């Protein structure tokens, strides 16, 4: 259908932040302010006026060059909550003014063996928000309707944003960790994703032990119901049935594996990880311990997690930053100065 003229934003340009020259946020300015022409949504696309956008560690990896850029001067941000400002031809699920969410996964081929098997997160032609197309560190963002989520109309946008990646990937990581009902779970790192995954595990009857270098994160973990909270390299007070490594630190892989009970499973949640040291078979893998990676998520993961989050009344802890301070938000994330999830909101 045609886009009503009244639905389009009144201005011809919009502002945002783009990754110009990837590098350390602590020593340079890889993220720069940009002005872009307002896009017209194509077939099947939504143009969102951004109400909030979470700041994910993947955004930090993209900005610092840990992940090779897929396009020049891309706008990062893939935990997007916004109002539909205009719609492209063929859009049927959303109307102008609706609230919608844009997430990391933004496109798959739909025909490969992985897509046909319900494993679209492994699609070789998958596309990602902020990596293959501009994301939500901006006033406006285009989101494919087929990969958009309908979000509650009456909730704080900043509290919804982290659910769209931190929440979804934490949920998939929890499932990949094969945590048994009433099992013992260890979480290594306790940022945006871990503090949401912990609440799902607790709601399902698990005992949760948190291992992180951040004192404020340890306090938050205990406040949310964890049974213990120690330093990242501490041994948990009991053997673990499952563990999830959220910190992108390969040195912690043998630490977490050694903390597992027989037949326990460690899931690595991040898209990027520093090198893993040499493992000792007897100490780290014998007795049928399992090591698993986590690769993106499926849309079904998103639907399942968002429904579960609403049902259990998940509590989202956020640190808000105005959009004009997106660079500071990334710097604070890199330095572990963010409690919970960092979220950008309009100035």
Secondary structure, 3 states (H helix, E strand, C coil): CCCCHHHCCCCCEEEEEEECCCCCCCCCCCEEEEEEECCCCCCCEEEEEEEEEEECHHHHHHHHCCCCCCCCCCCCCCEEEEEEEEECCCCCCCCCCCEEEECCEEECCCCCHHHHCCCHHHCCCCEEECCCECCCCECEEEEEHHHEEECCCCCCHHHHHHHHCHHHHHHHHHHHCCCCCCCEEEEECCCHHHHHHHHHHHHCCCEEEEECCCHHHHHHHHHHCCCEEECCCCCCCCCEEEEEECCCCCCHHHHHHHHEEEEEEEEECCCCCCCCCCCCHHHHHCCCCEEEECCCCCHHHHHHHHHHHHHHCCCCCEEEEEHHHHHHHHHHHHCCCCCCEEEEECC
